[in-house]
Amino acid sequence: MKCLMLVTTMLLLTTATAQERKDIFADPQNLKVLPKDISSAELSKTMRGFAFALDARCETCHVGEAGQPLETFDFAADEKQNKETARAMLKMVSAINNEHLGMLDDPKLQVSCMTCHRGVRRPMTTSAVLAEAMSDGGVDAAVAKYAELRENYYGSHSYDFTEAVLSNMAQSVARAGDPAAALTLLELNDQHFPRSFQNHWLKGEAAMMLNDKDLARKQFETALEIGSDPRSEAFIQQRLDSLQ
């Protein structure tokens, strides 16, 4: 009997607390882009969408302390620059959908925050992140950044870890006059795609630029062993013949 009374009391207290809890999405103030008559449910859905798309929390844009009840936040305040940035992004998305994509007469084609952000705050491709790291700290920094991204995001939709990312970057680096850095990137790629025809081909090209004929020969031979298509294989055979 006492147990039943205790459970009943707890249920009553929980119900009372829920009734007293403020709906933080009701009657929003200081809306400048979103509709002023937006419903509580729609505003909640919109904010949750922002959080998911950018891996952000309320305190990212609003005045309040992380971990504290949302009722303590000042959602109407404009103190944080991130809030103004979010408004600008909302206007941009609206313009793309209504003015630009609208011209295509395809109502199913729409962009959202997720289109670019994919769960990260800085909407950058894998190649762009690696190029930034390499510009700041050289190829070793790029290799370290790739390992970090792969550790934290592999299997998600945030970054691309397919073979072409590092091979394309290596080609660009080689053309820019740094075949040694290109070879480092290709060796990293080889760890994840050891049976890549293109990767061994490109390693051979980088080795030739470095005048390392033995390495070039080995890579070209491996590429031919793996095989691809007759035209590419014929070209690589020409490269091999030139090393004789």
Backbone bond lengths (Angstrom), bond angles and torsions (degrees), N, CA, C in turn:
res aa  C-N    CA-C-N  psi(-1)  N-CA   C-N-CA  omega(-1)  CA-C   N-CA-C  phi
1 M - - - 1.456 - - 1.516 111.00 -
2 K 1.341 115.60 -45.63 1.466 119.78 179.36 1.528 110.18 -62.46
3 C 1.350 116.34 -38.31 1.456 120.89 -179.78 1.519 109.70 -63.80
4 L 1.342 116.54 -41.86 1.458 121.15 179.97 1.515 110.57 -63.86
5 M 1.343 117.14 -41.84 1.467 120.87 179.17 1.524 110.99 -64.09
6 L 1.346 116.48 -37.51 1.460 120.75 -179.71 1.531 110.58 -65.75
7 V 1.331 115.26 -43.63 1.472 119.65 179.60 1.518 109.97 -64.49
8 T 1.338 116.94 -42.53 1.464 120.87 179.80 1.516 110.85 -61.57
9 T 1.342 115.84 -42.80 1.470 120.51 179.48 1.524 110.93 -62.38
10 M 1.319 116.94 -43.02 1.465 121.14 -179.79 1.524 110.82 -63.83
11 L 1.322 117.24 -40.21 1.460 121.01 178.54 1.516 110.85 -64.12
12 L 1.323 115.84 -41.68 1.465 119.95 178.56 1.515 111.61 -63.52
13 L 1.328 115.83 -42.80 1.471 119.79 178.83 1.521 111.19 -64.48
14 T 1.346 116.68 -40.41 1.460 120.72 179.33 1.516 110.69 -64.20
15 T 1.338 115.72 -42.30 1.468 120.20 178.47 1.514 111.11 -63.50
16 A 1.319 116.35 -42.98 1.462 120.59 179.97 1.521 110.48 -63.59
17 T 1.327 116.15 -42.15 1.465 120.08 179.70 1.524 110.49 -63.05
18 A 1.339 116.80 -42.86 1.460 120.83 179.81 1.522 111.11 -62.90
19 Q 1.345 116.33 -38.55 1.455 120.56 179.98 1.527 110.92 -68.04
20 E 1.339 115.11 -33.87 1.458 118.74 -177.83 1.529 112.02 -81.81
21 R 1.357 117.13 -19.60 1.455 120.27 -176.59 1.520 109.82 -63.47
22 K 1.301 116.36 133.01 1.456 121.88 -177.68 1.514 110.98 -78.40
23 D 1.323 115.34 138.64 1.465 120.44 174.20 1.521 107.16 -82.50
24 I 1.344 116.42 103.07 1.463 120.32 -173.85 1.525 112.50 -69.91
25 F 1.331 116.71 -13.12 1.461 119.30 -179.36 1.528 112.56 -97.01
26 A 1.324 116.98 -3.68 1.462 120.82 179.98 1.532 110.27 -83.77
27 D 1.317 116.44 143.23 1.463 123.01 176.84 1.539 112.07 51.10
28 P 1.318 118.80 57.21 1.468 120.91 -179.40 1.521 111.90 -67.72
29 Q 1.312 116.18 147.34 1.460 122.54 -178.45 1.532 110.31 -114.03
30 N 1.321 115.93 152.34 1.467 122.96 172.62 1.525 112.92 64.52
31 L 1.324 116.31 37.49 1.464 119.58 174.84 1.529 108.71 -80.42
32 K 1.316 116.43 127.41 1.471 120.72 -177.39 1.525 112.90 -116.66
33 V 1.320 117.73 -18.00 1.460 121.32 178.88 1.521 110.75 -122.76
34 L 1.313 117.33 -48.65 1.458 121.24 177.15 1.526 110.21 -66.44
35 P 1.329 119.01 152.06 1.469 121.52 179.55 1.527 111.38 -58.27
36 K 1.304 116.43 135.14 1.465 120.21 -178.23 1.527 112.05 -67.06
37 D 1.325 116.28 -22.19 1.471 119.33 179.37 1.524 111.59 -100.54
38 I 1.315 118.22 20.88 1.463 121.76 -179.60 1.527 109.65 -60.38
39 S 1.320 116.07 139.79 1.459 120.07 -178.36 1.520 110.62 -76.14
40 S 1.313 115.38 161.10 1.464 120.96 178.18 1.527 110.54 -59.35
41 A 1.324 116.17 -42.83 1.463 120.29 -178.28 1.523 111.40 -65.24
42 E 1.335 116.76 -41.74 1.461 119.94 -178.62 1.527 111.23 -70.57
43 L 1.333 117.19 -37.49 1.454 120.57 177.98 1.522 110.69 -66.48
44 S 1.323 116.47 -40.40 1.461 120.41 177.15 1.526 110.38 -61.76
45 K 1.328 117.19 -44.39 1.465 121.97 178.82 1.525 110.89 -61.90
46 T 1.325 116.79 -41.22 1.468 121.14 -179.50 1.518 111.30 -64.36
47 M 1.321 117.05 -46.20 1.456 120.90 -178.47 1.528 112.00 -66.98
48 R 1.318 116.22 -38.37 1.462 119.51 176.76 1.526 110.32 -65.77
49 G 1.320 115.72 -34.31 1.455 119.88 176.50 1.514 111.81 -63.63
50 F 1.349 116.84 -42.16 1.467 120.79 176.06 1.529 110.27 -58.96
51 A 1.329 114.78 -47.96 1.464 120.27 -176.19 1.525 111.07 -60.23
52 F 1.340 116.87 -42.80 1.460 120.75 -178.38 1.527 111.37 -70.13
53 A 1.327 116.62 -42.05 1.465 120.87 -175.90 1.520 112.25 -67.58
54 L 1.338 117.64 -33.06 1.457 121.66 -175.40 1.523 113.27 -110.37
55 D 1.330 117.71 1.41 1.461 120.85 -173.45 1.533 109.47 51.66
56 A 1.329 115.63 48.40 1.463 122.66 -176.78 1.523 109.75 -115.78
57 R 1.323 115.27 168.85 1.455 121.43 177.09 1.522 108.83 -126.66
58 C 1.322 116.51 171.12 1.464 120.79 -175.79 1.522 112.14 -54.08
59 E 1.352 116.38 -40.65 1.464 119.86 -176.12 1.524 112.43 -69.34
60 T 1.325 117.93 -10.23 1.465 120.13 176.90 1.516 110.66 -61.95
61 C 1.316 116.60 -39.64 1.469 120.92 -177.63 1.526 113.77 -114.24
62 H 1.326 116.55 -24.73 1.459 119.34 -173.04 1.530 112.03 -108.54
63 V 1.313 115.31 157.23 1.461 121.84 -179.78 1.523 109.17 -78.07
64 G 1.299 116.28 114.82 1.439 122.55 -179.31 1.513 109.94 172.51
65 E 1.313 116.23 166.23 1.463 120.93 -176.21 1.513 110.10 -103.84
66 A 1.324 116.35 131.85 1.459 121.45 179.47 1.520 110.74 -56.61
67 G 1.314 116.13 135.43 1.453 121.20 177.99 1.517 114.47 88.81
68 Q 1.328 116.87 -10.14 1.461 120.27 179.35 1.527 110.33 -91.34
69 P 1.340 117.79 158.74 1.464 120.77 179.41 1.523 111.26 -56.14
70 L 1.315 116.13 140.54 1.461 119.80 -178.26 1.528 111.94 -64.64
71 E 1.315 116.18 -21.80 1.466 119.54 177.32 1.522 112.04 -63.61
72 T 1.340 117.12 -18.58 1.464 120.64 -179.16 1.538 112.12 -88.55
73 F 1.339 117.85 -5.83 1.460 121.48 -178.63 1.529 111.12 -78.00
74 D 1.322 115.85 148.44 1.465 122.09 173.29 1.530 106.69 -102.29
75 F 1.322 116.10 86.46 1.462 120.74 -175.19 1.526 112.71 -70.90
76 A 1.314 117.61 -21.57 1.469 120.04 -177.81 1.528 112.69 -81.35
77 A 1.329 117.37 -19.17 1.464 120.82 -176.32 1.534 111.63 -66.04
78 D 1.325 115.15 147.56 1.465 121.90 179.99 1.527 111.95 -111.79
79 E 1.314 117.85 29.28 1.454 121.02 -173.78 1.528 113.94 -72.41
80 K 1.319 117.99 -27.70 1.467 120.54 -173.36 1.536 111.61 -95.96
81 Q 1.318 115.44 132.19 1.457 121.14 179.63 1.524 111.53 -62.28
82 N 1.329 116.75 -31.83 1.467 119.44 179.49 1.519 112.04 -58.15
83 K 1.323 116.42 -30.94 1.461 119.72 -179.94 1.525 110.05 -68.99
84 E 1.331 116.69 -41.44 1.462 120.19 177.43 1.521 110.75 -67.09
85 T 1.329 116.11 -36.91 1.462 119.89 177.08 1.527 110.33 -63.28
86 A 1.323 115.99 -41.76 1.469 119.94 178.90 1.522 110.74 -61.73
87 R 1.321 117.01 -40.09 1.465 120.17 177.88 1.534 110.89 -62.74
88 A 1.317 115.74 -42.25 1.467 119.67 178.24 1.522 110.79 -63.00
89 M 1.335 116.38 -39.92 1.458 120.14 179.27 1.531 111.20 -66.31
90 L 1.329 116.90 -37.66 1.462 120.48 177.70 1.525 110.71 -62.61
91 K 1.326 116.34 -41.50 1.469 120.17 178.17 1.528 110.41 -64.40
92 M 1.328 116.24 -39.13 1.455 120.78 179.77 1.529 110.59 -63.91
93 V 1.346 116.37 -46.41 1.462 120.77 179.52 1.527 110.35 -60.82
94 S 1.312 116.67 -42.09 1.456 120.65 179.66 1.524 110.87 -63.31
95 A 1.331 116.74 -41.86 1.467 120.34 179.70 1.525 111.12 -64.89
96 I 1.333 116.49 -42.02 1.466 120.08 179.62 1.520 110.67 -62.67
97 N 1.325 116.43 -46.35 1.459 120.41 -176.35 1.522 112.88 -71.02
98 N 1.327 116.67 -42.95 1.462 120.11 -171.94 1.516 114.12 -90.99
99 E 1.336 117.07 -33.24 1.462 119.55 -176.25 1.525 113.17 -99.13
100 H 1.320 117.09 -41.14 1.462 120.17 -174.77 1.528 112.09 -93.62
101 L 1.330 116.74 -57.86 1.461 118.78 178.81 1.519 110.98 -68.08
102 G 1.324 116.16 -25.96 1.456 119.93 178.10 1.517 112.57 -60.70
103 M 1.324 116.48 -27.01 1.460 121.21 179.32 1.529 111.99 -70.60
104 L 1.326 117.06 -17.42 1.467 120.74 -177.70 1.520 112.28 -84.29
105 D 1.309 117.29 -7.54 1.464 122.38 179.60 1.523 111.35 55.12
106 D 1.341 115.30 44.37 1.466 121.21 177.79 1.521 107.64 -133.37
107 P 1.326 117.69 88.88 1.473 120.85 -174.67 1.515 113.87 -62.38
108 K 1.335 117.95 -18.63 1.462 120.62 179.99 1.530 111.75 -79.48
109 L 1.318 117.15 -15.60 1.458 120.86 -177.98 1.523 109.27 -91.33
110 Q 1.316 116.43 104.10 1.455 122.87 -177.79 1.526 109.49 -138.60
111 V 1.333 116.11 149.43 1.457 119.95 174.29 1.518 108.75 -105.97
112 S 1.321 115.34 160.61 1.464 121.80 177.05 1.519 107.61 -145.42
113 C 1.311 116.86 -179.36 1.462 120.62 176.92 1.524 110.59 -57.15
114 M 1.335 116.14 -38.47 1.455 121.12 -177.35 1.520 112.61 -65.88
115 T 1.332 116.92 -26.81 1.458 120.58 -178.04 1.521 111.46 -53.83
116 C 1.318 116.64 -42.34 1.465 120.97 -178.49 1.527 113.02 -102.43
117 H 1.318 117.22 -41.10 1.474 119.55 -172.51 1.528 113.51 -75.86
118 R 1.318 117.85 -40.00 1.461 122.20 176.10 1.534 113.21 50.70
119 G 1.322 116.32 37.68 1.463 120.02 175.54 1.514 114.94 90.78
120 V 1.342 118.50 10.71 1.466 121.60 176.52 1.529 108.96 -131.69
121 R 1.308 116.16 152.52 1.468 119.38 -174.85 1.521 113.04 -74.99
122 R 1.348 116.63 -35.99 1.463 119.70 177.85 1.526 108.05 -98.02
123 P 1.317 118.03 109.80 1.467 120.44 -175.55 1.524 111.93 -77.06
124 M 1.330 116.41 81.49 1.460 122.35 -178.67 1.524 109.82 -122.79
125 T 1.328 116.40 146.17 1.455 120.10 174.92 1.521 109.56 -73.72
126 T 1.323 116.09 165.40 1.462 120.37 176.76 1.521 110.53 -58.37
127 S 1.321 116.38 -43.97 1.466 120.68 -179.88 1.522 111.78 -60.31
128 A 1.330 116.53 -41.16 1.462 120.06 -179.12 1.527 111.39 -67.14
129 V 1.335 116.45 -40.04 1.465 119.89 178.26 1.524 110.52 -63.72
130 L 1.333 116.43 -43.34 1.466 120.21 179.96 1.525 111.55 -67.38
131 A 1.326 116.96 -39.11 1.464 120.34 178.36 1.523 110.73 -63.86
132 E 1.329 116.85 -38.93 1.456 120.95 177.44 1.521 110.49 -63.84
133 A 1.332 116.44 -44.27 1.466 120.67 178.92 1.519 110.75 -62.97
134 M 1.317 116.70 -40.59 1.457 120.73 -178.75 1.520 110.88 -68.44
135 S 1.320 116.81 -37.72 1.461 120.66 177.69 1.520 111.37 -64.03
136 D 1.330 116.12 -35.62 1.473 120.68 -178.08 1.527 112.97 -81.61
137 G 1.353 116.85 -37.07 1.461 118.34 -171.92 1.508 116.39 -138.57
138 G 1.354 117.45 13.02 1.448 119.42 178.38 1.517 113.10 83.69
139 V 1.335 115.27 -176.87 1.455 120.03 -173.90 1.525 112.09 -65.92
140 D 1.334 118.49 -31.21 1.469 119.97 178.54 1.526 110.84 -63.89
141 A 1.323 115.67 -36.65 1.466 119.58 177.69 1.519 110.57 -67.23
142 A 1.329 116.63 -37.15 1.460 120.41 177.89 1.523 110.83 -65.61
143 V 1.328 116.65 -41.56 1.465 121.10 178.22 1.531 110.26 -62.67
144 A 1.319 116.31 -42.72 1.466 120.45 179.23 1.522 111.06 -65.33
145 K 1.326 116.83 -40.22 1.463 120.76 179.43 1.526 110.77 -65.62
146 Y 1.328 117.14 -38.62 1.460 120.24 178.17 1.527 110.37 -62.45
147 A 1.330 115.76 -42.72 1.470 119.70 178.77 1.527 110.51 -62.85
148 E 1.329 116.09 -40.00 1.467 120.80 179.52 1.525 110.90 -64.63
149 L 1.322 116.58 -46.46 1.461 120.22 179.64 1.521 110.96 -62.28
150 R 1.323 115.87 -43.43 1.465 120.03 -178.71 1.523 111.07 -64.99
151 E 1.317 116.60 -37.95 1.471 121.12 179.23 1.524 111.09 -65.04
152 N 1.333 116.03 -39.78 1.460 120.19 -172.97 1.525 114.45 -93.00
153 Y 1.329 117.36 -24.09 1.471 118.49 -170.52 1.526 115.35 -127.97
154 Y 1.329 118.14 -3.64 1.461 118.21 -178.17 1.539 110.29 -60.39
155 G 1.310 115.33 132.77 1.458 120.30 -177.87 1.515 113.10 95.03
156 S 1.340 116.94 -10.23 1.461 120.63 177.04 1.526 108.82 -97.65
157 H 1.314 115.81 -179.56 1.462 120.33 178.34 1.529 111.80 -97.02
158 S 1.330 117.41 9.01 1.462 120.31 -173.15 1.524 113.46 -75.02
159 Y 1.328 116.98 -41.58 1.464 120.87 -176.53 1.528 110.17 -134.64
160 D 1.338 113.82 154.91 1.460 122.01 -179.65 1.528 109.70 -94.69
161 F 1.334 116.32 121.96 1.461 120.88 178.77 1.529 111.60 -116.08
162 T 1.318 116.79 25.21 1.448 119.69 178.02 1.525 110.25 -76.36
163 E 1.311 114.86 165.84 1.463 122.33 -173.15 1.525 113.55 -56.38
164 A 1.318 117.12 -38.06 1.468 121.12 -172.21 1.523 113.41 -65.69
165 V 1.330 118.22 -24.17 1.464 120.35 -175.75 1.522 111.42 -59.11
166 L 1.329 117.14 -54.84 1.462 120.61 -177.98 1.526 111.98 -75.02
167 S 1.333 117.81 -34.64 1.462 118.95 -179.68 1.526 111.11 -67.35
168 N 1.320 117.56 -40.93 1.464 120.50 177.47 1.527 111.59 -65.50
169 M 1.332 115.32 -40.78 1.457 119.31 178.23 1.529 110.46 -64.48
170 A 1.328 116.43 -40.59 1.466 120.42 179.56 1.524 111.05 -62.16
171 Q 1.325 117.31 -40.66 1.462 120.49 177.96 1.525 111.17 -61.67
172 S 1.321 116.12 -42.56 1.463 120.11 179.43 1.530 110.80 -64.24
173 V 1.329 116.15 -42.30 1.463 120.79 -179.65 1.528 110.43 -65.28
174 A 1.337 116.59 -41.01 1.461 120.14 178.76 1.525 110.61 -63.72
175 R 1.333 116.57 -43.94 1.467 119.96 179.25 1.520 111.68 -63.71
176 A 1.342 115.35 -27.99 1.466 119.91 178.51 1.520 112.21 -78.40
177 G 1.338 117.21 -2.95 1.456 120.90 174.71 1.509 116.38 101.01
178 D 1.354 117.33 19.37 1.466 119.56 -179.74 1.531 109.70 -128.41
179 P 1.335 117.56 70.90 1.464 119.71 -178.32 1.522 113.62 -64.05
180 A 1.329 117.90 -27.43 1.462 120.10 178.56 1.529 110.52 -64.71
181 A 1.336 116.52 -44.01 1.462 120.23 177.25 1.523 110.12 -65.82
182 A 1.331 116.29 -38.56 1.463 120.32 178.32 1.522 110.14 -60.82
183 L 1.321 116.84 -42.34 1.463 120.91 179.78 1.523 110.99 -64.18
184 T 1.328 116.94 -37.42 1.464 120.71 177.00 1.525 110.87 -61.74
185 L 1.323 117.13 -43.26 1.465 121.16 178.90 1.525 110.92 -65.64
186 L 1.308 116.45 -38.74 1.460 120.03 179.97 1.529 111.75 -70.00
187 E 1.317 116.72 -34.69 1.470 119.83 175.97 1.526 110.46 -66.61
188 L 1.337 116.06 -35.61 1.467 119.66 174.58 1.524 109.52 -64.19
189 N 1.312 116.37 -44.65 1.464 120.54 179.08 1.522 111.23 -62.06
190 D 1.333 115.93 -34.62 1.461 121.35 -179.18 1.529 111.80 -64.45
191 Q 1.325 117.10 -26.18 1.463 120.62 178.48 1.531 111.06 -65.47
192 H 1.320 116.30 -32.23 1.456 121.14 -176.64 1.528 112.63 -100.14
193 F 1.329 116.63 -23.63 1.466 121.01 -179.36 1.531 109.36 -133.38
194 P 1.343 117.52 67.67 1.468 121.16 -173.50 1.526 113.72 -66.29
195 R 1.325 118.44 -20.35 1.462 120.78 -179.33 1.520 111.56 -107.36
196 S 1.311 115.60 36.12 1.463 120.58 179.89 1.524 110.48 -89.86
197 F 1.307 116.11 116.99 1.468 121.45 176.28 1.521 110.74 -57.45
198 Q 1.327 116.36 -50.82 1.462 120.30 -176.37 1.521 112.34 -63.82
199 N 1.327 117.20 -38.35 1.461 119.84 -176.74 1.536 111.03 -64.26
200 H 1.343 116.39 -41.82 1.460 118.92 178.62 1.528 111.09 -69.81
201 W 1.313 116.10 -35.79 1.460 120.35 176.17 1.532 110.09 -59.98
202 L 1.319 115.88 -49.58 1.462 120.42 -178.76 1.524 111.71 -65.94
203 K 1.334 117.36 -35.37 1.470 119.28 175.37 1.529 110.51 -62.91
204 G 1.324 115.87 -36.86 1.455 118.97 176.06 1.517 112.25 -64.79
205 E 1.328 116.91 -41.07 1.463 121.07 178.58 1.530 110.92 -64.01
206 A 1.343 116.16 -42.77 1.464 119.42 178.92 1.524 110.81 -64.88
207 A 1.338 116.56 -38.81 1.465 120.76 178.81 1.528 110.76 -64.21
208 M 1.331 117.54 -37.86 1.462 120.69 177.50 1.520 111.08 -64.26
209 M 1.325 116.09 -39.54 1.465 119.66 177.88 1.522 110.85 -63.92
210 L 1.333 115.95 -28.52 1.470 121.40 178.23 1.538 111.43 -89.80
211 N 1.325 115.39 1.67 1.476 122.00 -179.62 1.529 112.01 61.81
212 D 1.346 115.71 29.47 1.462 121.08 175.30 1.521 107.24 -98.19
213 K 1.321 115.94 86.62 1.456 120.94 -172.80 1.520 112.54 -67.75
214 D 1.316 116.67 -36.66 1.468 119.58 -179.99 1.527 111.11 -62.53
215 L 1.330 115.75 -45.50 1.461 119.29 179.30 1.520 110.62 -66.54
216 A 1.324 116.43 -40.93 1.462 120.18 179.42 1.520 110.40 -60.43
217 R 1.342 116.64 -45.75 1.457 121.08 -179.39 1.536 110.68 -61.06
218 K 1.303 116.02 -44.11 1.466 120.26 -179.55 1.526 111.11 -61.57
219 Q 1.335 117.04 -43.96 1.457 120.63 -177.89 1.525 111.62 -68.49
220 F 1.322 117.23 -41.59 1.460 119.88 178.14 1.528 111.15 -64.04
221 E 1.315 116.53 -40.57 1.471 120.15 178.57 1.522 111.17 -64.12
222 T 1.341 116.56 -39.40 1.471 120.19 177.78 1.518 110.50 -65.19
223 A 1.335 116.38 -40.39 1.466 120.35 178.59 1.523 110.52 -61.27
224 L 1.345 117.10 -43.40 1.464 120.37 178.99 1.525 111.30 -66.14
225 E 1.318 116.58 -35.06 1.464 120.69 177.88 1.526 110.72 -63.16
226 I 1.321 115.59 -41.50 1.467 120.24 179.43 1.525 109.72 -69.91
227 G 1.337 115.85 -44.44 1.455 121.14 177.93 1.513 113.84 80.87
228 S 1.334 114.84 153.78 1.454 120.72 178.81 1.519 108.99 -148.89
229 D 1.320 116.74 -88.52 1.451 120.64 176.35 1.529 108.37 -137.55
230 P 1.321 117.95 155.87 1.469 121.50 -173.94 1.525 114.54 -55.60
231 R 1.323 117.40 -39.29 1.466 119.58 -177.02 1.524 110.89 -67.02
232 S 1.337 116.66 -43.65 1.462 120.20 179.21 1.520 110.72 -67.02
233 E 1.323 115.88 -40.54 1.458 119.71 -179.50 1.522 111.04 -65.41
234 A 1.341 116.44 -35.97 1.465 120.07 178.30 1.523 110.57 -65.41
235 F 1.327 115.96 -38.73 1.464 119.90 179.02 1.532 110.48 -65.53
236 I 1.315 116.79 -43.66 1.468 120.39 -179.90 1.525 110.37 -65.67
237 Q 1.336 116.69 -36.16 1.473 119.17 177.49 1.532 110.47 -62.46
238 Q 1.324 116.10 -36.22 1.463 120.30 176.02 1.529 110.34 -63.17
239 R 1.312 115.99 -39.48 1.471 120.18 178.38 1.527 109.75 -64.00
240 L 1.318 116.27 -42.37 1.458 120.97 178.75 1.529 110.86 -62.90
241 D 1.329 116.23 -43.74 1.464 120.45 -179.89 1.521 111.30 -61.11
242 S 1.348 115.55 -34.32 1.474 118.64 -178.95 1.527 111.91 -70.50
243 L 1.340 115.86 -16.04 1.475 119.03 -179.43 1.516 112.24 -90.85
244 Q 1.318 117.36 -4.61 1.469 120.41 -179.35 1.528 111.15 -70.06
